[in-house]
Amino acid sequence: MGCILPKRQKHLGLEGDIKISELDARIDPQPTTLIENSPTVLKYQTPHFRATAKVRFPPISGSDVWQIGWVQGCSNMDFNITYGGLGVSSWEIPPLRSKQQKFVSDSDGKHYPWYGCTTEVATITGPTSCYTTCPLRMNDNFHPSITWDIPVRNSHEVKLTHLGRDQSFTVWLVAINKSTGQKFVLRTVKWRMRINIAVDPSQALGRRARLLDPVIQDQPTILEPSQNEIPPPEALKAPNANNAQTLIWRPTNGREVVIVPPVSQ
């Protein structure tokens, strides 16, 4: 059987010829898992955010190279860890906190602008004579370790009393012409993860942490094509969120201390 060609075939410049099906975005409907098996850290693992789509890409008449995939940017991160009356440590992304940038890239740090380099992106090299079908998927979740004691000490004391995290992301399904730099934003997804954990330091290991609301996360929003948002340049390049973030200890009495500085790139 021969190929079914788009009605208007030319050197690809017609965004309407790119077809998207099976688009889905969701967060697993389960609570964050609390893991208390270490005398030095509390661990938690959030449910996964998952995005999937099938993209049918029209024939390419020239020798251009196109990539289609998921790009993710972080637009907000509030991550505060309270140690009773001793102080608060905070994971922060300085350009977001200062509002110098609206986004920071959440790439894997190697394959900008893509979130990853396996199931997250597909490459099509022209010329092609038929539609190319590209199944794409990505997933994301948090699984950090939080010290029971304040971060400027190395002990087994338990001073941790509360952890709050609120982080927002935008995910773009994007097609990029690697030869010309031309970009099409195909769809836009927004999602948010909120974690709220209370800790009772007087309890034995295994019984200290308690998950507070929200127990189940709000589901992502898939914007209509007419509402698509364009990723700003900072969402497409270094530094990524992991390298841009810093850990700061702010004691109730005394000066703040940078525990983990941003990674220079």
Secondary structure, 3 states (H helix, E strand, C coil): CCCCCCCCCCCCCCHHHCEEEEEEEEECCCCCEEECCCCCEEEEECCCEEEEEEEEECCCCCCCEEEEEEEEEEEEEEEEEECCCCEEEEEECHHHHCCCCCCEECCCCCCCCCCCCCCCEEEEECCCCCCEEEEEEEEECCCCEEECCCCCCCCCCCCCCEEEEEEEEEEEEEEEECCCCCEEEEEEEEEEEEEEEEECCCCCCCCCEEECCCCCCCCCEECCHHHCCCCCHHHCCCCEHHHHCEEEEEECCCCCEEEECCCCC
